[in-house]
C-alpha cells in the first residue's frame, strides 16, 4: 500500500485546524449571543418594573375623605393610627359641644330642648352618618335627616352659624384646607333636608352652598 505523501498530510492537518477554528468561532458567537440576550433581558426588566409600578399606582382609586382623615390623625393606639372614625368622632363631639353654647343656635327654643341627656346618642348617630358620607364602612340606620329635623325649623342663619363653628373645630383638629373644604361641602350637602331656609328672604341670605364656600374661604373664628 502506497504511503500518503507529505502534501496530503499537510492538507489534512490544515483542514482539521480550519474545522476546529470554525467550531470555536461558532461557539464564541453563540456564547456572545447568549450573554447579550441575558444582558438585554436584565436591562429590560429593570426598566419595566418601575413602569409597571407607576401604572399600578395610577390605577389605584383615590383615597376617600374617611381614609385621609385617618392618615392625618395624630392619635395612636399600640403604635397604630386610630383611623378616620376616631378623627370624625372627635370633630363631631367638639362641634356639638360648641353648638350647645352658640348664641345664634340657642335662639331657637326647639333646638335648645334637645340638649342634655340625649347628646351622647346624637353624637353617636351624627358620627355614623358622617363616616358613611365620607366613605367609611359604617352605616347610618337612624331616621332620615328630613324626619329628624322637620320640627326644628332650622333657619339659614342658624345653619350658617353651624358652618362657622364647624370651620373652627376643623382648624382646632388641624384638618388640611383641601379636607376642610370637602368636609364642609359634605355637611352642607345635607342642608336641603335640615335647613328650612325660612329667613333667607328676610335677611337676603344666599343659598347654603354659597355660605359654605364663604365659610371655607374665611379666616377661622377665635376659639
ChimeraX commands (.cxc) that place a marker at each C-alpha (Angstrom):
marker #1 position 0.00,0.00,0.00 radius 0.5
marker #1 position 1.30,3.39,-1.01 radius 0.5
marker #1 position 2.13,5.71,1.95 radius 0.5
marker #1 position 0.38,9.14,1.96 radius 0.5
marker #1 position 2.50,11.93,0.67 radius 0.5
marker #1 position 3.70,14.80,2.85 radius 0.5
marker #1 position 1.47,17.20,0.90 radius 0.5
marker #1 position -1.61,15.09,1.64 radius 0.5
marker #1 position -0.77,15.02,5.34 radius 0.5
marker #1 position -0.33,18.78,5.46 radius 0.5
marker #1 position -3.60,19.35,3.60 radius 0.5
marker #1 position -5.43,17.10,6.04 radius 0.5
marker #1 position -3.89,18.92,9.01 radius 0.5
marker #1 position -4.91,22.28,7.60 radius 0.5
marker #1 position -8.47,21.01,7.05 radius 0.5
marker #1 position -8.63,19.72,10.63 radius 0.5
marker #1 position -7.33,23.01,12.05 radius 0.5
marker #1 position -9.76,25.02,9.93 radius 0.5
marker #1 position -12.67,22.84,11.06 radius 0.5
marker #1 position -11.73,23.26,14.73 radius 0.5
marker #1 position -11.40,27.03,14.28 radius 0.5
marker #1 position -14.89,27.21,12.75 radius 0.5
marker #1 position -16.30,25.26,15.69 radius 0.5
marker #1 position -14.57,27.56,18.19 radius 0.5
marker #1 position -15.80,30.67,16.34 radius 0.5
marker #1 position -19.36,29.35,16.26 radius 0.5
marker #1 position -19.21,28.53,19.98 radius 0.5
marker #1 position -17.90,32.02,20.76 radius 0.5
marker #1 position -20.66,33.63,18.70 radius 0.5
marker #1 position -23.26,31.51,20.46 radius 0.5
marker #1 position -21.79,32.39,23.85 radius 0.5
marker #1 position -21.75,36.10,22.97 radius 0.5
marker #1 position -25.35,35.97,21.72 radius 0.5
marker #1 position -26.49,34.27,24.91 radius 0.5
marker #1 position -24.73,36.78,27.15 radius 0.5
marker #1 position -26.05,39.64,25.05 radius 0.5
marker #1 position -29.60,38.28,25.32 radius 0.5
marker #1 position -29.31,37.89,29.11 radius 0.5
marker #1 position -27.97,41.44,29.41 radius 0.5
marker #1 position -30.79,42.89,27.31 radius 0.5
marker #1 position -33.35,40.92,29.28 radius 0.5
marker #1 position -31.95,42.18,32.58 radius 0.5
marker #1 position -31.96,45.80,31.39 radius 0.5
marker #1 position -35.50,45.39,30.07 radius 0.5
marker #1 position -36.75,44.03,33.39 radius 0.5
marker #1 position -35.08,46.88,35.27 radius 0.5
marker #1 position -36.83,49.41,33.05 radius 0.5
marker #1 position -40.14,47.57,33.01 radius 0.5
marker #1 position -40.63,47.21,36.76 radius 0.5
marker #1 position -40.78,50.97,37.52 radius 0.5
marker #1 position -43.15,51.47,34.57 radius 0.5
marker #1 position -45.44,48.73,35.85 radius 0.5
marker #1 position -45.26,50.19,39.35 radius 0.5
marker #1 position -46.21,53.66,38.09 radius 0.5
marker #1 position -49.08,52.23,36.05 radius 0.5
marker #1 position -50.40,50.26,39.01 radius 0.5
marker #1 position -50.11,53.31,41.26 radius 0.5
marker #1 position -52.04,55.44,38.77 radius 0.5
marker #1 position -54.80,52.82,38.61 radius 0.5
marker #1 position -55.40,52.86,42.37 radius 0.5
marker #1 position -58.67,54.59,43.31 radius 0.5
marker #1 position -58.38,57.95,45.03 radius 0.5
marker #1 position -58.49,57.75,48.82 radius 0.5
marker #1 position -61.76,58.72,50.43 radius 0.5
marker #1 position -62.12,61.60,52.87 radius 0.5
marker #1 position -62.57,58.98,55.59 radius 0.5
marker #1 position -59.17,57.43,54.81 radius 0.5
marker #1 position -57.40,60.78,54.54 radius 0.5
marker #1 position -58.78,61.98,57.85 radius 0.5
marker #1 position -57.45,58.79,59.42 radius 0.5
marker #1 position -53.99,59.43,57.98 radius 0.5
marker #1 position -53.72,62.94,59.45 radius 0.5
marker #1 position -54.85,61.78,62.87 radius 0.5
marker #1 position -52.13,62.12,65.48 radius 0.5
marker #1 position -53.93,59.80,67.89 radius 0.5
marker #1 position -52.39,56.35,68.17 radius 0.5
marker #1 position -53.12,53.10,69.96 radius 0.5
marker #1 position -50.41,50.47,70.19 radius 0.5
marker #1 position -48.33,52.43,67.66 radius 0.5
marker #1 position -51.14,52.37,65.08 radius 0.5
marker #1 position -53.08,55.40,63.89 radius 0.5
marker #1 position -56.67,55.19,65.08 radius 0.5
marker #1 position -58.25,55.87,61.70 radius 0.5
marker #1 position -60.97,58.03,60.21 radius 0.5
marker #1 position -63.79,57.09,62.61 radius 0.5
marker #1 position -61.86,58.38,65.62 radius 0.5
marker #1 position -60.98,61.65,63.90 radius 0.5
marker #1 position -64.57,62.20,62.78 radius 0.5
marker #1 position -65.93,61.28,66.23 radius 0.5
marker #1 position -63.64,63.87,67.85 radius 0.5
marker #1 position -64.73,66.54,65.35 radius 0.5
marker #1 position -68.42,65.73,65.84 radius 0.5
marker #1 position -68.13,65.76,69.64 radius 0.5
marker #1 position -66.41,69.17,69.68 radius 0.5
marker #1 position -68.85,70.58,67.11 radius 0.5
marker #1 position -71.96,69.58,69.08 radius 0.5
marker #1 position -70.43,70.91,72.30 radius 0.5
marker #1 position -69.88,74.27,70.63 radius 0.5
marker #1 position -73.38,74.32,69.09 radius 0.5
marker #1 position -74.91,73.84,72.55 radius 0.5
marker #1 position -73.49,77.18,73.71 radius 0.5
marker #1 position -73.74,79.07,70.41 radius 0.5
marker #1 position -75.93,82.17,70.88 radius 0.5
marker #1 position -77.47,82.04,67.41 radius 0.5
marker #1 position -78.33,78.35,67.71 radius 0.5
marker #1 position -79.84,78.82,71.17 radius 0.5
marker #1 position -82.20,81.48,69.89 radius 0.5
marker #1 position -84.20,78.55,68.54 radius 0.5
marker #1 position -86.04,77.10,71.59 radius 0.5
marker #1 position -86.79,73.84,69.77 radius 0.5
marker #1 position -83.09,73.14,69.30 radius 0.5
marker #1 position -82.31,74.12,72.86 radius 0.5
marker #1 position -84.74,71.49,74.17 radius 0.5
marker #1 position -82.80,68.58,72.65 radius 0.5
marker #1 position -79.63,69.29,74.65 radius 0.5
marker #1 position -78.82,67.35,77.78 radius 0.5
marker #1 position -79.03,63.56,78.26 radius 0.5
marker #1 position -79.77,62.95,74.57 radius 0.5
marker #1 position -76.49,64.47,73.40 radius 0.5
marker #1 position -74.31,61.30,73.59 radius 0.5
marker #1 position -76.79,59.50,71.36 radius 0.5
marker #1 position -76.94,62.40,68.91 radius 0.5
marker #1 position -73.14,62.48,68.75 radius 0.5
marker #1 position -73.04,58.75,68.05 radius 0.5
marker #1 position -75.62,58.91,65.25 radius 0.5
marker #1 position -74.05,62.04,63.74 radius 0.5
marker #1 position -70.64,60.32,63.75 radius 0.5
marker #1 position -72.04,57.24,61.96 radius 0.5
marker #1 position -73.70,59.46,59.35 radius 0.5
marker #1 position -70.54,61.48,58.62 radius 0.5
marker #1 position -68.37,58.34,58.49 radius 0.5
marker #1 position -70.74,56.84,55.94 radius 0.5
marker #1 position -70.89,60.01,53.83 radius 0.5
marker #1 position -67.09,60.32,53.94 radius 0.5
marker #1 position -66.59,56.82,52.52 radius 0.5
marker #1 position -66.18,54.79,55.70 radius 0.5
marker #1 position -67.59,51.29,56.31 radius 0.5
marker #1 position -70.07,52.48,58.94 radius 0.5
marker #1 position -73.78,52.55,58.14 radius 0.5
marker #1 position -76.23,55.13,59.46 radius 0.5
marker #1 position -79.54,53.42,60.27 radius 0.5
marker #1 position -81.37,56.21,62.08 radius 0.5
marker #1 position -84.28,58.34,60.92 radius 0.5
marker #1 position -83.91,60.29,57.72 radius 0.5
marker #1 position -82.43,63.77,58.18 radius 0.5
marker #1 position -85.65,65.34,56.99 radius 0.5
marker #1 position -87.72,63.41,59.54 radius 0.5
marker #1 position -85.28,64.11,62.37 radius 0.5
marker #1 position -85.14,67.88,61.76 radius 0.5
marker #1 position -88.55,68.72,60.31 radius 0.5
marker #1 position -89.96,70.02,63.60 radius 0.5
marker #1 position -86.92,72.15,64.50 radius 0.5
marker #1 position -87.41,74.85,61.87 radius 0.5
marker #1 position -83.65,75.41,61.42 radius 0.5
marker #1 position -83.11,78.71,59.62 radius 0.5
marker #1 position -80.43,79.76,57.18 radius 0.5
marker #1 position -78.94,81.98,59.87 radius 0.5
marker #1 position -78.66,79.04,62.26 radius 0.5
marker #1 position -77.24,76.84,59.52 radius 0.5
marker #1 position -74.57,79.43,58.76 radius 0.5
marker #1 position -73.70,79.63,62.45 radius 0.5
marker #1 position -73.23,75.84,62.48 radius 0.5
marker #1 position -70.91,76.00,59.46 radius 0.5
marker #1 position -68.81,78.68,61.15 radius 0.5
marker #1 position -68.49,76.53,64.27 radius 0.5
marker #1 position -67.54,73.57,62.08 radius 0.5
marker #1 position -64.74,75.61,60.49 radius 0.5
marker #1 position -63.43,76.46,63.96 radius 0.5
marker #1 position -63.46,72.79,65.01 radius 0.5
marker #1 position -61.70,71.66,61.81 radius 0.5
marker #1 position -58.99,74.24,62.44 radius 0.5
marker #1 position -58.61,73.00,66.00 radius 0.5
marker #1 position -58.11,69.44,64.78 radius 0.5
marker #1 position -55.55,70.58,62.17 radius 0.5
marker #1 position -57.52,69.31,59.19 radius 0.5
marker #1 position -55.76,70.49,55.97 radius 0.5
marker #1 position -57.53,73.03,53.71 radius 0.5
marker #1 position -58.47,70.52,51.00 radius 0.5
marker #1 position -60.04,68.12,53.50 radius 0.5
marker #1 position -61.74,71.03,55.29 radius 0.5
marker #1 position -63.38,72.14,52.07 radius 0.5
marker #1 position -64.56,68.60,51.33 radius 0.5
marker #1 position -65.81,68.07,54.89 radius 0.5
marker #1 position -67.79,71.32,54.91 radius 0.5
marker #1 position -69.24,70.55,51.47 radius 0.5
marker #1 position -70.22,67.10,52.77 radius 0.5
marker #1 position -72.16,68.60,55.67 radius 0.5
marker #1 position -73.60,71.40,53.58 radius 0.5
marker #1 position -74.92,68.86,51.10 radius 0.5
marker #1 position -77.47,67.83,53.74 radius 0.5
marker #1 position -78.85,71.38,54.09 radius 0.5
marker #1 position -81.84,70.70,51.84 radius 0.5
marker #1 position -83.06,68.07,54.32 radius 0.5
marker #1 position -82.26,70.01,57.50 radius 0.5
marker #1 position -82.49,73.75,56.99 radius 0.5
marker #1 position -85.86,75.29,56.10 radius 0.5
marker #1 position -84.21,78.42,54.70 radius 0.5
marker #1 position -87.05,80.31,56.39 radius 0.5
marker #1 position -85.09,83.50,57.00 radius 0.5
marker #1 position -83.34,83.67,53.59 radius 0.5
marker #1 position -85.87,86.13,52.17 radius 0.5
marker #1 position -85.93,88.24,55.34 radius 0.5
marker #1 position -82.16,88.63,55.65 radius 0.5
marker #1 position -81.21,88.46,51.98 radius 0.5
marker #1 position -79.07,85.43,52.77 radius 0.5
marker #1 position -77.57,83.45,49.94 radius 0.5
marker #1 position -78.17,79.74,49.49 radius 0.5
marker #1 position -76.42,77.32,51.92 radius 0.5
marker #1 position -73.85,76.19,49.35 radius 0.5
marker #1 position -72.67,79.75,48.78 radius 0.5
marker #1 position -72.44,80.23,52.54 radius 0.5
marker #1 position -70.39,77.04,52.86 radius 0.5
marker #1 position -67.89,78.40,50.31 radius 0.5
marker #1 position -67.71,81.65,52.24 radius 0.5
marker #1 position -67.04,79.81,55.48 radius 0.5
marker #1 position -64.32,77.70,53.86 radius 0.5
marker #1 position -62.53,80.72,52.43 radius 0.5
marker #1 position -62.87,82.94,55.50 radius 0.5
marker #1 position -60.43,83.18,58.36 radius 0.5
marker #1 position -61.16,80.95,61.32 radius 0.5
marker #1 position -63.19,82.38,64.21 radius 0.5
marker #1 position -61.38,82.56,67.52 radius 0.5
marker #1 position -61.89,79.67,69.90 radius 0.5
marker link #1:1,2 radius 0.2
marker link #1:2,3 radius 0.2
marker link #1:3,4 radius 0.2
marker link #1:4,5 radius 0.2
marker link #1:5,6 radius 0.2
marker link #1:6,7 radius 0.2
marker link #1:7,8 radius 0.2
marker link #1:8,9 radius 0.2
marker link #1:9,10 radius 0.2
marker link #1:10,11 radius 0.2
marker link #1:11,12 radius 0.2
marker link #1:12,13 radius 0.2
marker link #1:13,14 radius 0.2
marker link #1:14,15 radius 0.2
marker link #1:15,16 radius 0.2
marker link #1:16,17 radius 0.2
marker link #1:17,18 radius 0.2
marker link #1:18,19 radius 0.2
marker link #1:19,20 radius 0.2
marker link #1:20,21 radius 0.2
marker link #1:21,22 radius 0.2
marker link #1:22,23 radius 0.2
marker link #1:23,24 radius 0.2
marker link #1:24,25 radius 0.2
marker link #1:25,26 radius 0.2
marker link #1:26,27 radius 0.2
marker link #1:27,28 radius 0.2
marker link #1:28,29 radius 0.2
marker link #1:29,30 radius 0.2
marker link #1:30,31 radius 0.2
marker link #1:31,32 radius 0.2
marker link #1:32,33 radius 0.2
marker link #1:33,34 radius 0.2
marker link #1:34,35 radius 0.2
marker link #1:35,36 radius 0.2
marker link #1:36,37 radius 0.2
marker link #1:37,38 radius 0.2
marker link #1:38,39 radius 0.2
marker link #1:39,40 radius 0.2
marker link #1:40,41 radius 0.2
marker link #1:41,42 radius 0.2
marker link #1:42,43 radius 0.2
marker link #1:43,44 radius 0.2
marker link #1:44,45 radius 0.2
marker link #1:45,46 radius 0.2
marker link #1:46,47 radius 0.2
marker link #1:47,48 radius 0.2
marker link #1:48,49 radius 0.2
marker link #1:49,50 radius 0.2
marker link #1:50,51 radius 0.2
marker link #1:51,52 radius 0.2
marker link #1:52,53 radius 0.2
marker link #1:53,54 radius 0.2
marker link #1:54,55 radius 0.2
marker link #1:55,56 radius 0.2
marker link #1:56,57 radius 0.2
marker link #1:57,58 radius 0.2
marker link #1:58,59 radius 0.2
marker link #1:59,60 radius 0.2
marker link #1:60,61 radius 0.2
marker link #1:61,62 radius 0.2
marker link #1:62,63 radius 0.2
marker link #1:63,64 radius 0.2
marker link #1:64,65 radius 0.2
marker link #1:65,66 radius 0.2
marker link #1:66,67 radius 0.2
marker link #1:67,68 radius 0.2
marker link #1:68,69 radius 0.2
marker link #1:69,70 radius 0.2
marker link #1:70,71 radius 0.2
marker link #1:71,72 radius 0.2
marker link #1:72,73 radius 0.2
marker link #1:73,74 radius 0.2
marker link #1:74,75 radius 0.2
marker link #1:75,76 radius 0.2
marker link #1:76,77 radius 0.2
marker link #1:77,78 radius 0.2
marker link #1:78,79 radius 0.2
marker link #1:79,80 radius 0.2
marker link #1:80,81 radius 0.2
marker link #1:81,82 radius 0.2
marker link #1:82,83 radius 0.2
marker link #1:83,84 radius 0.2
marker link #1:84,85 radius 0.2
marker link #1:85,86 radius 0.2
marker link #1:86,87 radius 0.2
marker link #1:87,88 radius 0.2
marker link #1:88,89 radius 0.2
marker link #1:89,90 radius 0.2
marker link #1:90,91 radius 0.2
marker link #1:91,92 radius 0.2
marker link #1:92,93 radius 0.2
marker link #1:93,94 radius 0.2
marker link #1:94,95 radius 0.2
marker link #1:95,96 radius 0.2
marker link #1:96,97 radius 0.2
marker link #1:97,98 radius 0.2
marker link #1:98,99 radius 0.2
marker link #1:99,100 radius 0.2
marker link #1:100,101 radius 0.2
marker link #1:101,102 radius 0.2
marker link #1:102,103 radius 0.2
marker link #1:103,104 radius 0.2
marker link #1:104,105 radius 0.2
marker link #1:105,106 radius 0.2
marker link #1:106,107 radius 0.2
marker link #1:107,108 radius 0.2
marker link #1:108,109 radius 0.2
marker link #1:109,110 radius 0.2
marker link #1:110,111 radius 0.2
marker link #1:111,112 radius 0.2
marker link #1:112,113 radius 0.2
marker link #1:113,114 radius 0.2
marker link #1:114,115 radius 0.2
marker link #1:115,116 radius 0.2
marker link #1:116,117 radius 0.2
marker link #1:117,118 radius 0.2
marker link #1:118,119 radius 0.2
marker link #1:119,120 radius 0.2
marker link #1:120,121 radius 0.2
marker link #1:121,122 radius 0.2
marker link #1:122,123 radius 0.2
marker link #1:123,124 radius 0.2
marker link #1:124,125 radius 0.2
marker link #1:125,126 radius 0.2
marker link #1:126,127 radius 0.2
marker link #1:127,128 radius 0.2
marker link #1:128,129 radius 0.2
marker link #1:129,130 radius 0.2
marker link #1:130,131 radius 0.2
marker link #1:131,132 radius 0.2
marker link #1:132,133 radius 0.2
marker link #1:133,134 radius 0.2
marker link #1:134,135 radius 0.2
marker link #1:135,136 radius 0.2
marker link #1:136,137 radius 0.2
marker link #1:137,138 radius 0.2
marker link #1:138,139 radius 0.2
marker link #1:139,140 radius 0.2
marker link #1:140,141 radius 0.2
marker link #1:141,142 radius 0.2
marker link #1:142,143 radius 0.2
marker link #1:143,144 radius 0.2
marker link #1:144,145 radius 0.2
marker link #1:145,146 radius 0.2
marker link #1:146,147 radius 0.2
marker link #1:147,148 radius 0.2
marker link #1:148,149 radius 0.2
marker link #1:149,150 radius 0.2
marker link #1:150,151 radius 0.2
marker link #1:151,152 radius 0.2
marker link #1:152,153 radius 0.2
marker link #1:153,154 radius 0.2
marker link #1:154,155 radius 0.2
marker link #1:155,156 radius 0.2
marker link #1:156,157 radius 0.2
marker link #1:157,158 radius 0.2
marker link #1:158,159 radius 0.2
marker link #1:159,160 radius 0.2
marker link #1:160,161 radius 0.2
marker link #1:161,162 radius 0.2
marker link #1:162,163 radius 0.2
marker link #1:163,164 radius 0.2
marker link #1:164,165 radius 0.2
marker link #1:165,166 radius 0.2
marker link #1:166,167 radius 0.2
marker link #1:167,168 radius 0.2
marker link #1:168,169 radius 0.2
marker link #1:169,170 radius 0.2
marker link #1:170,171 radius 0.2
marker link #1:171,172 radius 0.2
marker link #1:172,173 radius 0.2
marker link #1:173,174 radius 0.2
marker link #1:174,175 radius 0.2
marker link #1:175,176 radius 0.2
marker link #1:176,177 radius 0.2
marker link #1:177,178 radius 0.2
marker link #1:178,179 radius 0.2
marker link #1:179,180 radius 0.2
marker link #1:180,181 radius 0.2
marker link #1:181,182 radius 0.2
marker link #1:182,183 radius 0.2
marker link #1:183,184 radius 0.2
marker link #1:184,185 radius 0.2
marker link #1:185,186 radius 0.2
marker link #1:186,187 radius 0.2
marker link #1:187,188 radius 0.2
marker link #1:188,189 radius 0.2
marker link #1:189,190 radius 0.2
marker link #1:190,191 radius 0.2
marker link #1:191,192 radius 0.2
marker link #1:192,193 radius 0.2
marker link #1:193,194 radius 0.2
marker link #1:194,195 radius 0.2
marker link #1:195,196 radius 0.2
marker link #1:196,197 radius 0.2
marker link #1:197,198 radius 0.2
marker link #1:198,199 radius 0.2
marker link #1:199,200 radius 0.2
marker link #1:200,201 radius 0.2
marker link #1:201,202 radius 0.2
marker link #1:202,203 radius 0.2
marker link #1:203,204 radius 0.2
marker link #1:204,205 radius 0.2
marker link #1:205,206 radius 0.2
marker link #1:206,207 radius 0.2
marker link #1:207,208 radius 0.2
marker link #1:208,209 radius 0.2
marker link #1:209,210 radius 0.2
marker link #1:210,211 radius 0.2
marker link #1:211,212 radius 0.2
marker link #1:212,213 radius 0.2
marker link #1:213,214 radius 0.2
marker link #1:214,215 radius 0.2
marker link #1:215,216 radius 0.2
marker link #1:216,217 radius 0.2
marker link #1:217,218 radius 0.2
marker link #1:218,219 radius 0.2
marker link #1:219,220 radius 0.2
marker link #1:220,221 radius 0.2
marker link #1:221,222 radius 0.2
marker link #1:222,223 radius 0.2
view
